[in-house]
Each structure stands twice: as structure tokens, then as C-alpha cells.
Amino acid sequence: MLMALFYLASKFEKDRKYTEKEVNQILNDWHTFEDWAMLRRDLFDKWFLGRDPKCKEYWLEDEQPTLASFGLEK
């Protein structure tokens, strides 16, 4: 699952704000199991995407996680 999040995060542009609807559309375009809400939450929970407190705007975090962030690389 983690590798899928790295892949999906690469579909977002830096320095751009996205609505929840836009995030959902990007995720729908790049996955096949129709659970964009889970993917959106995972991207946020794992620090790939940031969002405002009301979940109206999302953005690609400036500092992206690495495999080492998750203890998968030395």
C-alpha cells in the first residue's frame, strides 16, 4: 500500500491547491478499486498531502516522506 501512496502522490503538482473534489478525481484516475476516500485519508495521514482544518483545500507537502521515513530503508 505504501508504494501505491508514493505513486499517487507523484500525480499532484507542487505549489498547487486542490479541492477535495479535485483530489478525488485524481485518485479515481489513477487507481482501480474505487475507494478514493481511503486513499485521500492515507495520503494525508502519511504526510504526502496537507489540508486545511475544514478539509476544503489540499496540497502536496513540500517535504515528502521517504522510504526511510517509514523505516524501510537504512
mmCIF file of the N, C-alpha and C atoms, coordinates in Angstrom:
data_MODEL
# 
_entry.id   MODEL 
# 
loop_
_atom_site.group_PDB 
_atom_site.id 
_atom_site.type_symbol 
_atom_site.label_atom_id 
_atom_site.label_alt_id 
_atom_site.label_comp_id 
_atom_site.label_asym_id 
_atom_site.label_entity_id 
_atom_site.label_seq_id 
_atom_site.pdbx_PDB_ins_code 
_atom_site.Cartn_x 
_atom_site.Cartn_y 
_atom_site.Cartn_z 
_atom_site.occupancy 
_atom_site.B_iso_or_equiv 
_atom_site.pdbx_formal_charge 
_atom_site.auth_seq_id 
_atom_site.auth_comp_id 
_atom_site.auth_asym_id 
_atom_site.auth_atom_id 
_atom_site.pdbx_PDB_model_num 
ATOM 1   N N  . MET A 1 1  ? 0.817   -1.199 0.000   1.00 0.00 ? 1  MET A N  1 
ATOM 2   C CA . MET A 1 1  ? 0.000   0.000  0.000   1.00 0.00 ? 1  MET A CA 1 
ATOM 3   C C  . MET A 1 1  ? 0.858   1.259  0.000   1.00 0.00 ? 1  MET A C  1 
ATOM 4   N N  . LEU A 1 2  ? 1.938   1.227  0.752   1.00 0.00 ? 2  LEU A N  1 
ATOM 5   C CA . LEU A 1 2  ? 2.794   2.398  0.862   1.00 0.00 ? 2  LEU A CA 1 
ATOM 6   C C  . LEU A 1 2  ? 3.371   2.800  -0.495  1.00 0.00 ? 2  LEU A C  1 
ATOM 7   N N  . MET A 1 3  ? 3.769   1.828  -1.278  1.00 0.00 ? 3  MET A N  1 
ATOM 8   C CA . MET A 1 3  ? 4.316   2.151  -2.606  1.00 0.00 ? 3  MET A CA 1 
ATOM 9   C C  . MET A 1 3  ? 3.240   2.791  -3.492  1.00 0.00 ? 3  MET A C  1 
ATOM 10  N N  . ALA A 1 4  ? 1.999   2.366  -3.325  1.00 0.00 ? 4  ALA A N  1 
ATOM 11  C CA . ALA A 1 4  ? 0.896   2.982  -4.071  1.00 0.00 ? 4  ALA A CA 1 
ATOM 12  C C  . ALA A 1 4  ? 0.745   4.450  -3.674  1.00 0.00 ? 4  ALA A C  1 
ATOM 13  N N  . LEU A 1 5  ? 0.944   4.771  -2.410  1.00 0.00 ? 5  LEU A N  1 
ATOM 14  C CA . LEU A 1 5  ? 0.848   6.164  -1.971  1.00 0.00 ? 5  LEU A CA 1 
ATOM 15  C C  . LEU A 1 5  ? 1.963   7.013  -2.566  1.00 0.00 ? 5  LEU A C  1 
ATOM 16  N N  . PHE A 1 6  ? 3.167   6.469  -2.645  1.00 0.00 ? 6  PHE A N  1 
ATOM 17  C CA . PHE A 1 6  ? 4.262   7.192  -3.306  1.00 0.00 ? 6  PHE A CA 1 
ATOM 18  C C  . PHE A 1 6  ? 3.886   7.473  -4.761  1.00 0.00 ? 6  PHE A C  1 
ATOM 19  N N  . TYR A 1 7  ? 3.345   6.478  -5.425  1.00 0.00 ? 7  TYR A N  1 
ATOM 20  C CA . TYR A 1 7  ? 2.934   6.627  -6.822  1.00 0.00 ? 7  TYR A CA 1 
ATOM 21  C C  . TYR A 1 7  ? 1.831   7.677  -6.961  1.00 0.00 ? 7  TYR A C  1 
ATOM 22  N N  . LEU A 1 8  ? 0.806   7.580  -6.138  1.00 0.00 ? 8  LEU A N  1 
ATOM 23  C CA . LEU A 1 8  ? -0.312  8.523  -6.239  1.00 0.00 ? 8  LEU A CA 1 
ATOM 24  C C  . LEU A 1 8  ? 0.116   9.953  -5.908  1.00 0.00 ? 8  LEU A C  1 
ATOM 25  N N  . ALA A 1 9  ? 0.993   10.114 -4.944  1.00 0.00 ? 9  ALA A N  1 
ATOM 26  C CA . ALA A 1 9  ? 1.476   11.453 -4.597  1.00 0.00 ? 9  ALA A CA 1 
ATOM 27  C C  . ALA A 1 9  ? 2.180   12.103 -5.784  1.00 0.00 ? 9  ALA A C  1 
ATOM 28  N N  . SER A 1 10 ? 2.803   11.292 -6.627  1.00 0.00 ? 10 SER A N  1 
ATOM 29  C CA . SER A 1 10 ? 3.506   11.843 -7.792  1.00 0.00 ? 10 SER A CA 1 
ATOM 30  C C  . SER A 1 10 ? 2.544   12.438 -8.818  1.00 0.00 ? 10 SER A C  1 
ATOM 31  N N  . LYS A 1 11 ? 1.265   12.207 -8.682  1.00 0.00 ? 11 LYS A N  1 
ATOM 32  C CA . LYS A 1 11 ? 0.266   12.726 -9.615  1.00 0.00 ? 11 LYS A CA 1 
ATOM 33  C C  . LYS A 1 11 ? -0.194  14.141 -9.249  1.00 0.00 ? 11 LYS A C  1 
ATOM 34  N N  . PHE A 1 12 ? 0.282   14.662 -8.122  1.00 0.00 ? 12 PHE A N  1 
ATOM 35  C CA . PHE A 1 12 ? -0.080  16.012 -7.682  1.00 0.00 ? 12 PHE A CA 1 
ATOM 36  C C  . PHE A 1 12 ? 1.062   16.976 -7.972  1.00 0.00 ? 12 PHE A C  1 
ATOM 37  N N  . GLU A 1 13 ? 0.700   18.219 -8.273  1.00 0.00 ? 13 GLU A N  1 
ATOM 38  C CA . GLU A 1 13 ? 1.680   19.257 -8.579  1.00 0.00 ? 13 GLU A CA 1 
ATOM 39  C C  . GLU A 1 13 ? 2.052   20.021 -7.315  1.00 0.00 ? 13 GLU A C  1 
ATOM 40  N N  . LYS A 1 14 ? 3.334   20.366 -7.209  1.00 0.00 ? 14 LYS A N  1 
ATOM 41  C CA . LYS A 1 14 ? 3.797   21.194 -6.099  1.00 0.00 ? 14 LYS A CA 1 
ATOM 42  C C  . LYS A 1 14 ? 3.223   22.601 -6.254  1.00 0.00 ? 14 LYS A C  1 
ATOM 43  N N  . ASP A 1 15 ? 3.059   23.262 -5.126  1.00 0.00 ? 15 ASP A N  1 
ATOM 44  C CA . ASP A 1 15 ? 2.598   24.661 -5.088  1.00 0.00 ? 15 ASP A CA 1 
ATOM 45  C C  . ASP A 1 15 ? 1.237   24.867 -5.725  1.00 0.00 ? 15 ASP A C  1 
ATOM 46  N N  . ARG A 1 16 ? 0.401   23.866 -5.683  1.00 0.00 ? 16 ARG A N  1 
ATOM 47  C CA . ARG A 1 16 ? -0.965  23.982 -6.188  1.00 0.00 ? 16 ARG A CA 1 
ATOM 48  C C  . ARG A 1 16 ? -1.931  23.545 -5.104  1.00 0.00 ? 16 ARG A C  1 
ATOM 49  N N  . LYS A 1 17 ? -3.036  24.247 -4.971  1.00 0.00 ? 17 LYS A N  1 
ATOM 50  C CA . LYS A 1 17 ? -4.099  23.882 -4.026  1.00 0.00 ? 17 LYS A CA 1 
ATOM 51  C C  . LYS A 1 17 ? -5.174  23.108 -4.793  1.00 0.00 ? 17 LYS A C  1 
ATOM 52  N N  . TYR A 1 18 ? -5.692  22.090 -4.164  1.00 0.00 ? 18 TYR A N  1 
ATOM 53  C CA . TYR A 1 18 ? -6.723  21.240 -4.759  1.00 0.00 ? 18 TYR A CA 1 
ATOM 54  C C  . TYR A 1 18 ? -7.954  21.227 -3.869  1.00 0.00 ? 18 TYR A C  1 
ATOM 55  N N  . THR A 1 19 ? -9.112  21.191 -4.476  1.00 0.00 ? 19 THR A N  1 
ATOM 56  C CA . THR A 1 19 ? -10.336 20.953 -3.707  1.00 0.00 ? 19 THR A CA 1 
ATOM 57  C C  . THR A 1 19 ? -10.428 19.457 -3.428  1.00 0.00 ? 19 THR A C  1 
ATOM 58  N N  . GLU A 1 20 ? -11.284 19.085 -2.497  1.00 0.00 ? 20 GLU A N  1 
ATOM 59  C CA . GLU A 1 20 ? -11.481 17.662 -2.218  1.00 0.00 ? 20 GLU A CA 1 
ATOM 60  C C  . GLU A 1 20 ? -11.961 16.941 -3.483  1.00 0.00 ? 20 GLU A C  1 
ATOM 61  N N  . LYS A 1 21 ? -12.819 17.598 -4.226  1.00 0.00 ? 21 LYS A N  1 
ATOM 62  C CA . LYS A 1 21 ? -13.332 17.010 -5.473  1.00 0.00 ? 21 LYS A CA 1 
ATOM 63  C C  . LYS A 1 21 ? -12.197 16.755 -6.470  1.00 0.00 ? 21 LYS A C  1 
ATOM 64  N N  . GLU A 1 22 ? -11.263 17.698 -6.584  1.00 0.00 ? 22 GLU A N  1 
ATOM 65  C CA . GLU A 1 22 ? -10.128 17.513 -7.494  1.00 0.00 ? 22 GLU A CA 1 
ATOM 66  C C  . GLU A 1 22 ? -9.230  16.375 -7.024  1.00 0.00 ? 22 GLU A C  1 
ATOM 67  N N  . VAL A 1 23 ? -8.997  16.291 -5.724  1.00 0.00 ? 23 VAL A N  1 
ATOM 68  C CA . VAL A 1 23 ? -8.182  15.192 -5.185  1.00 0.00 ? 23 VAL A CA 1 
ATOM 69  C C  . VAL A 1 23 ? -8.853  13.860 -5.501  1.00 0.00 ? 23 VAL A C  1 
ATOM 70  N N  . ASN A 1 24 ? -10.154 13.791 -5.263  1.00 0.00 ? 24 ASN A N  1 
ATOM 71  C CA . ASN A 1 24 ? -10.886 12.559 -5.550  1.00 0.00 ? 24 ASN A CA 1 
ATOM 72  C C  . ASN A 1 24 ? -10.786 12.179 -7.019  1.00 0.00 ? 24 ASN A C  1 
ATOM 73  N N  . GLN A 1 25 ? -10.877 13.160 -7.904  1.00 0.00 ? 25 GLN A N  1 
ATOM 74  C CA . GLN A 1 25 ? -10.807 12.883 -9.344  1.00 0.00 ? 25 GLN A CA 1 
ATOM 75  C C  . GLN A 1 25 ? -9.431  12.349 -9.737  1.00 0.00 ? 25 GLN A C  1 
ATOM 76  N N  . ILE A 1 26 ? -8.384  12.960 -9.204  1.00 0.00 ? 26 ILE A N  1 
ATOM 77  C CA . ILE A 1 26 ? -7.022  12.471 -9.500  1.00 0.00 ? 26 ILE A CA 1 
ATOM 78  C C  . ILE A 1 26 ? -6.880  11.034 -9.006  1.00 0.00 ? 26 ILE A C  1 
ATOM 79  N N  . LEU A 1 27 ? -7.334  10.778 -7.807  1.00 0.00 ? 27 LEU A N  1 
ATOM 80  C CA . LEU A 1 27 ? -7.229  9.422  -7.263  1.00 0.00 ? 27 LEU A CA 1 
ATOM 81  C C  . LEU A 1 27 ? -8.058  8.434  -8.080  1.00 0.00 ? 27 LEU A C  1 
ATOM 82  N N  . ASN A 1 28 ? -9.232  8.835  -8.499  1.00 0.00 ? 28 ASN A N  1 
ATOM 83  C CA . ASN A 1 28 ? -10.060 7.969  -9.345  1.00 0.00 ? 28 ASN A CA 1 
ATOM 84  C C  . ASN A 1 28 ? -9.401  7.664  -10.675 1.00 0.00 ? 28 ASN A C  1 
ATOM 85  N N  . ASP A 1 29 ? -8.664  8.645  -11.196 1.00 0.00 ? 29 ASP A N  1 
ATOM 86  C CA . ASP A 1 29 ? -7.982  8.449  -12.482 1.00 0.00 ? 29 ASP A CA 1 
ATOM 87  C C  . ASP A 1 29 ? -6.820  7.466  -12.385 1.00 0.00 ? 29 ASP A C  1 
ATOM 88  N N  . TRP A 1 30 ? -6.268  7.273  -11.175 1.00 0.00 ? 30 TRP A N  1 
ATOM 89  C CA . TRP A 1 30 ? -5.037  6.505  -11.041 1.00 0.00 ? 30 TRP A CA 1 
ATOM 90  C C  . TRP A 1 30 ? -5.132  5.291  -10.130 1.00 0.00 ? 30 TRP A C  1 
ATOM 91  N N  . HIS A 1 31 ? -6.319  4.864  -9.783  1.00 0.00 ? 31 HIS A N  1 
ATOM 92  C CA . HIS A 1 31 ? -6.444  3.615  -9.022  1.00 0.00 ? 31 HIS A CA 1 
ATOM 93  C C  . HIS A 1 31 ? -7.646  2.836  -9.544  1.00 0.00 ? 31 HIS A C  1 
ATOM 94  N N  . THR A 1 32 ? -7.777  1.596  -9.112  1.00 0.00 ? 32 THR A N  1 
ATOM 95  C CA . THR A 1 32 ? -8.791  0.730  -9.723  1.00 0.00 ? 32 THR A CA 1 
ATOM 96  C C  . THR A 1 32 ? -9.802  0.140  -8.747  1.00 0.00 ? 32 THR A C  1 
ATOM 97  N N  . PHE A 1 33 ? -9.683  0.391  -7.447  1.00 0.00 ? 33 PHE A N  1 
ATOM 98  C CA . PHE A 1 33 ? -10.583 -0.307 -6.528  1.00 0.00 ? 33 PHE A CA 1 
ATOM 99  C C  . PHE A 1 33 ? -11.649 0.602  -5.914  1.00 0.00 ? 33 PHE A C  1 
ATOM 100 N N  . GLU A 1 34 ? -11.816 1.785  -6.429  1.00 0.00 ? 34 GLU A N  1 
ATOM 101 C CA . GLU A 1 34 ? -12.916 2.698  -6.106  1.00 0.00 ? 34 GLU A CA 1 
ATOM 102 C C  . GLU A 1 34 ? -13.053 3.051  -4.631  1.00 0.00 ? 34 GLU A C  1 
ATOM 103 N N  . ASP A 1 35 ? -11.935 3.285  -3.967  1.00 0.00 ? 35 ASP A N  1 
ATOM 104 C CA . ASP A 1 35 ? -12.001 3.783  -2.589  1.00 0.00 ? 35 ASP A CA 1 
ATOM 105 C C  . ASP A 1 35 ? -11.095 4.997  -2.452  1.00 0.00 ? 35 ASP A C  1 
ATOM 106 N N  . TRP A 1 36 ? -11.456 6.051  -3.168  1.00 0.00 ? 36 TRP A N  1 
ATOM 107 C CA . TRP A 1 36 ? -10.655 7.271  -3.168  1.00 0.00 ? 36 TRP A CA 1 
ATOM 108 C C  . TRP A 1 36 ? -10.617 7.915  -1.784  1.00 0.00 ? 36 TRP A C  1 
ATOM 109 N N  . ALA A 1 37 ? -11.662 7.765  -0.989  1.00 0.00 ? 37 ALA A N  1 
ATOM 110 C CA . ALA A 1 37 ? -11.681 8.371  0.345   1.00 0.00 ? 37 ALA A CA 1 
ATOM 111 C C  . ALA A 1 37 ? -10.587 7.761  1.236   1.00 0.00 ? 37 ALA A C  1 
ATOM 112 N N  . MET A 1 38 ? -10.420 6.456  1.181   1.00 0.00 ? 38 MET A N  1 
ATOM 113 C CA . MET A 1 38 ? -9.370  5.804  1.958   1.00 0.00 ? 38 MET A CA 1 
ATOM 114 C C  . MET A 1 38 ? -7.997  6.286  1.494   1.00 0.00 ? 38 MET A C  1 
ATOM 115 N N  . LEU A 1 39 ? -7.811  6.367  0.180   1.00 0.00 ? 39 LEU A N  1 
ATOM 116 C CA . LEU A 1 39 ? -6.526  6.817  -0.349  1.00 0.00 ? 39 LEU A CA 1 
ATOM 117 C C  . LEU A 1 39 ? -6.238  8.265  0.037   1.00 0.00 ? 39 LEU A C  1 
ATOM 118 N N  . ARG A 1 40 ? -7.255  9.111  -0.031  1.00 0.00 ? 40 ARG A N  1 
ATOM 119 C CA . ARG A 1 40 ? -7.090  10.524 0.336   1.00 0.00 ? 40 ARG A CA 1 
ATOM 120 C C  . ARG A 1 40 ? -6.686  10.628 1.807   1.00 0.00 ? 40 ARG A C  1 
ATOM 121 N N  . ARG A 1 41 ? -7.357  9.875  2.674   1.00 0.00 ? 41 ARG A N  1 
ATOM 122 C CA . ARG A 1 41 ? -7.002  9.884  4.104   1.00 0.00 ? 41 ARG A CA 1 
ATOM 123 C C  . ARG A 1 41 ? -5.586  9.363  4.321   1.00 0.00 ? 41 ARG A C  1 
ATOM 124 N N  . ASP A 1 42 ? -5.232  8.285  3.631   1.00 0.00 ? 42 ASP A N  1 
ATOM 125 C CA . ASP A 1 42 ? -3.886  7.725  3.791   1.00 0.00 ? 42 ASP A CA 1 
ATOM 126 C C  . ASP A 1 42 ? -2.819  8.699  3.303   1.00 0.00 ? 42 ASP A C  1 
ATOM 127 N N  . LEU A 1 43 ? -3.065  9.385  2.205   1.00 0.00 ? 43 LEU A N  1 
ATOM 128 C CA . LEU A 1 43 ? -2.102  10.375 1.716   1.00 0.00 ? 43 LEU A CA 1 
ATOM 129 C C  . LEU A 1 43 ? -1.908  11.491 2.737   1.00 0.00 ? 43 LEU A C  1 
ATOM 130 N N  . PHE A 1 44 ? -2.983  11.873 3.401   1.00 0.00 ? 44 PHE A N  1 
ATOM 131 C CA . PHE A 1 44 ? -2.880  12.895 4.450   1.00 0.00 ? 44 PHE A CA 1 
ATOM 132 C C  . PHE A 1 44 ? -2.208  12.312 5.705   1.00 0.00 ? 44 PHE A C  1 
ATOM 133 N N  . ASP A 1 45 ? -2.662  11.176 6.147   1.00 0.00 ? 45 ASP A N  1 
ATOM 134 C CA . ASP A 1 45 ? -2.134  10.568 7.375   1.00 0.00 ? 45 ASP A CA 1 
ATOM 135 C C  . ASP A 1 45 ? -0.650  10.236 7.287   1.00 0.00 ? 45 ASP A C  1 
ATOM 136 N N  . LYS A 1 46 ? -0.183  9.950  6.096   1.00 0.00 ? 46 LYS A N  1 
ATOM 137 C CA . LYS A 1 46 ? 1.233   9.584  5.902   1.00 0.00 ? 46 LYS A CA 1 
ATOM 138 C C  . LYS A 1 46 ? 2.066   10.771 5.420   1.00 0.00 ? 46 LYS A C  1 
ATOM 139 N N  . TRP A 1 47 ? 1.505   11.984 5.478   1.00 0.00 ? 47 TRP A N  1 
ATOM 140 C CA . TRP A 1 47 ? 2.223   13.243 5.222   1.00 0.00 ? 47 TRP A CA 1 
ATOM 141 C C  . TRP A 1 47 ? 2.587   13.512 3.769   1.00 0.00 ? 47 TRP A C  1 
ATOM 142 N N  . PHE A 1 48 ? 1.900   12.879 2.838   1.00 0.00 ? 48 PHE A N  1 
ATOM 143 C CA . PHE A 1 48 ? 2.104   13.206 1.429   1.00 0.00 ? 48 PHE A CA 1 
ATOM 144 C C  . PHE A 1 48 ? 1.325   14.472 1.071   1.00 0.00 ? 48 PHE A C  1 
ATOM 145 N N  . LEU A 1 49 ? 0.100   14.571 1.570   1.00 0.00 ? 49 LEU A N  1 
ATOM 146 C CA . LEU A 1 49 ? -0.756  15.727 1.317   1.00 0.00 ? 49 LEU A CA 1 
ATOM 147 C C  . LEU A 1 49 ? -1.027  16.458 2.626   1.00 0.00 ? 49 LEU A C  1 
ATOM 148 N N  . GLY A 1 50 ? -1.113  17.778 2.523   1.00 0.00 ? 50 GLY A N  1 
ATOM 149 C CA . GLY A 1 50 ? -1.581  18.592 3.640   1.00 0.00 ? 50 GLY A CA 1 
ATOM 150 C C  . GLY A 1 50 ? -3.011  19.012 3.333   1.00 0.00 ? 50 GLY A C  1 
ATOM 151 N N  . ARG A 1 51 ? -3.701  19.516 4.349   1.00 0.00 ? 51 ARG A N  1 
ATOM 152 C CA . ARG A 1 51 ? -5.057  20.028 4.120   1.00 0.00 ? 51 ARG A CA 1 
ATOM 153 C C  . ARG A 1 51 ? -5.380  21.060 5.180   1.00 0.00 ? 51 ARG A C  1 
ATOM 154 N N  . ASP A 1 52 ? -6.325  21.914 4.846   1.00 0.00 ? 52 ASP A N  1 
ATOM 155 C CA . ASP A 1 52 ? -6.754  22.903 5.823   1.00 0.00 ? 52 ASP A CA 1 
ATOM 156 C C  . ASP A 1 52 ? -7.687  22.238 6.840   1.00 0.00 ? 52 ASP A C  1 
ATOM 157 N N  . PRO A 1 53 ? -7.930  22.894 7.985   1.00 0.00 ? 53 PRO A N  1 
ATOM 158 C CA . PRO A 1 53 ? -8.745  22.266 9.041   1.00 0.00 ? 53 PRO A CA 1 
ATOM 159 C C  . PRO A 1 53 ? -10.159 21.891 8.613   1.00 0.00 ? 53 PRO A C  1 
ATOM 160 N N  . LYS A 1 54 ? -10.712 22.562 7.633   1.00 0.00 ? 54 LYS A N  1 
ATOM 161 C CA . LYS A 1 54 ? -12.073 22.254 7.185   1.00 0.00 ? 54 LYS A CA 1 
ATOM 162 C C  . LYS A 1 54 ? -12.101 21.286 5.999   1.00 0.00 ? 54 LYS A C  1 
ATOM 163 N N  . CYS A 1 55 ? -10.924 20.791 5.610   1.00 0.00 ? 55 CYS A N  1 
ATOM 164 C CA . CYS A 1 55 ? -10.793 19.830 4.503   1.00 0.00 ? 55 CYS A CA 1 
ATOM 165 C C  . CYS A 1 55 ? -11.321 20.393 3.181   1.00 0.00 ? 55 CYS A C  1 
ATOM 166 N N  . LYS A 1 56 ? -11.182 21.694 3.013   1.00 0.00 ? 56 LYS A N  1 
ATOM 167 C CA . LYS A 1 56 ? -11.633 22.339 1.777   1.00 0.00 ? 56 LYS A CA 1 
ATOM 168 C C  . LYS A 1 56 ? -10.504 22.429 0.760   1.00 0.00 ? 56 LYS A C  1 
ATOM 169 N N  . GLU A 1 57 ? -9.257  22.512 1.239   1.00 0.00 ? 57 GLU A N  1 
ATOM 170 C CA . GLU A 1 57 ? -8.104  22.611 0.340   1.00 0.00 ? 57 GLU A CA 1 
ATOM 171 C C  . GLU A 1 57 ? -7.055  21.575 0.725   1.00 0.00 ? 57 GLU A C  1 
ATOM 172 N N  . TYR A 1 58 ? -6.453  20.995 -0.296  1.00 0.00 ? 58 TYR A N  1 
ATOM 173 C CA . TYR A 1 58 ? -5.377  20.019 -0.130  1.00 0.00 ? 58 TYR A CA 1 
ATOM 174 C C  . TYR A 1 58 ? -4.193  20.479 -0.951  1.00 0.00 ? 58 TYR A C  1 
ATOM 175 N N  . TRP A 1 59 ? -3.002  20.042 -0.581  1.00 0.00 ? 59 TRP A N  1 
ATOM 176 C CA . TRP A 1 59 ? -1.794  20.379 -1.326  1.00 0.00 ? 59 TRP A CA 1 
ATOM 177 C C  . TRP A 1 59 ? -0.753  19.299 -1.092  1.00 0.00 ? 59 TRP A C  1 
ATOM 178 N N  . LEU A 1 60 ? 0.160   19.206 -2.026  1.00 0.00 ? 60 LEU A N  1 
ATOM 179 C CA . LEU A 1 60 ? 1.285   18.288 -1.892  1.00 0.00 ? 60 LEU A CA 1 
ATOM 180 C C  . LEU A 1 60 ? 2.263   18.907 -0.904  1.00 0.00 ? 60 LEU A C  1 
ATOM 181 N N  . GLU A 1 61 ? 2.606   18.187 0.132   1.00 0.00 ? 61 GLU A N  1 
ATOM 182 C CA . GLU A 1 61 ? 3.534   18.713 1.136   1.00 0.00 ? 61 GLU A CA 1 
ATOM 183 C C  . GLU A 1 61 ? 4.888   19.002 0.492   1.00 0.00 ? 61 GLU A C  1 
ATOM 184 N N  . ASP A 1 62 ? 5.522   20.104 0.918   1.00 0.00 ? 62 ASP A N  1 
ATOM 185 C CA . ASP A 1 62 ? 6.834   20.468 0.378   1.00 0.00 ? 62 ASP A CA 1 
ATOM 186 C C  . ASP A 1 62 ? 7.855   19.376 0.633   1.00 0.00 ? 62 ASP A C  1 
ATOM 187 N N  . GLU A 1 63 ? 7.840   18.853 1.854   1.00 0.00 ? 63 GLU A N  1 
ATOM 188 C CA . GLU A 1 63 ? 8.765   17.787 2.216   1.00 0.00 ? 63 GLU A CA 1 
ATOM 189 C C  . GLU A 1 63 ? 8.010   16.470 2.167   1.00 0.00 ? 63 GLU A C  1 
ATOM 190 N N  . GLN A 1 64 ? 8.292   15.675 1.176   1.00 0.00 ? 64 GLN A N  1 
ATOM 191 C CA . GLN A 1 64 ? 7.625   14.390 1.008   1.00 0.00 ? 64 GLN A CA 1 
ATOM 192 C C  . GLN A 1 64 ? 8.310   13.317 1.856   1.00 0.00 ? 64 GLN A C  1 
ATOM 193 N N  . PRO A 1 65 ? 7.522   12.375 2.354   1.00 0.00 ? 65 PRO A N  1 
ATOM 194 C CA . PRO A 1 65 ? 8.124   11.263 3.093   1.00 0.00 ? 65 PRO A CA 1 
ATOM 195 C C  . PRO A 1 65 ? 9.035   10.443 2.177   1.00 0.00 ? 65 PRO A C  1 
ATOM 196 N N  . THR A 1 66 ? 9.923   9.724  2.779   1.00 0.00 ? 66 THR A N  1 
ATOM 197 C CA . THR A 1 66 ? 10.812  8.817  2.043   1.00 0.00 ? 66 THR A CA 1 
ATOM 198 C C  . THR A 1 66 ? 10.611  7.414  2.586   1.00 0.00 ? 66 THR A C  1 
ATOM 199 N N  . LEU A 1 67 ? 11.178  6.454  1.903   1.00 0.00 ? 67 LEU A N  1 
ATOM 200 C CA . LEU A 1 67 ? 11.109  5.082  2.429   1.00 0.00 ? 67 LEU A CA 1 
ATOM 201 C C  . LEU A 1 67 ? 11.726  5.014  3.827   1.00 0.00 ? 67 LEU A C  1 
ATOM 202 N N  . ALA A 1 68 ? 12.787  5.768  4.045   1.00 0.00 ? 68 ALA A N  1 
ATOM 203 C CA . ALA A 1 68 ? 13.439  5.789  5.353   1.00 0.00 ? 68 ALA A CA 1 
ATOM 204 C C  . ALA A 1 68 ? 12.493  6.344  6.431   1.00 0.00 ? 68 ALA A C  1 
ATOM 205 N N  . SER A 1 69 ? 11.614  7.258  6.052   1.00 0.00 ? 69 SER A N  1 
ATOM 206 C CA . SER A 1 69 ? 10.642  7.801  6.999   1.00 0.00 ? 69 SER A CA 1 
ATOM 207 C C  . SER A 1 69 ? 9.787   6.717  7.621   1.00 0.00 ? 69 SER A C  1 
ATOM 208 N N  . PHE A 1 70 ? 9.596   5.645  6.881   1.00 0.00 ? 70 PHE A N  1 
ATOM 209 C CA . PHE A 1 70 ? 8.756   4.551  7.330   1.00 0.00 ? 70 PHE A CA 1 
ATOM 210 C C  . PHE A 1 70 ? 9.593   3.353  7.789   1.00 0.00 ? 70 PHE A C  1 
ATOM 211 N N  . GLY A 1 71 ? 10.900  3.560  7.945   1.00 0.00 ? 71 GLY A N  1 
ATOM 212 C CA . GLY A 1 71 ? 11.778  2.504  8.414   1.00 0.00 ? 71 GLY A CA 1 
ATOM 213 C C  . GLY A 1 71 ? 12.027  1.413  7.385   1.00 0.00 ? 71 GLY A C  1 
ATOM 214 N N  . LEU A 1 72 ? 11.877  1.753  6.115   1.00 0.00 ? 72 LEU A N  1 
ATOM 215 C CA . LEU A 1 72 ? 12.040  0.748  5.054   1.00 0.00 ? 72 LEU A CA 1 
ATOM 216 C C  . LEU A 1 72 ? 13.378  0.838  4.342   1.00 0.00 ? 72 LEU A C  1 
ATOM 217 N N  . GLU A 1 73 ? 14.177  1.802  4.709   1.00 0.00 ? 73 GLU A N  1 
ATOM 218 C CA . GLU A 1 73 ? 15.483  1.979  4.084   1.00 0.00 ? 73 GLU A CA 1 
ATOM 219 C C  . GLU A 1 73 ? 16.455  2.461  5.151   1.00 0.00 ? 73 GLU A C  1 
ATOM 220 N N  . LYS A 1 74 ? 17.685  2.049  5.042   1.00 0.00 ? 74 LYS A N  1 
ATOM 221 C CA . LYS A 1 74 ? 18.686  2.494  6.023   1.00 0.00 ? 74 LYS A CA 1 
ATOM 222 C C  . LYS A 1 74 ? 19.300  3.792  5.604   1.00 0.00 ? 74 LYS A C  1 
# 
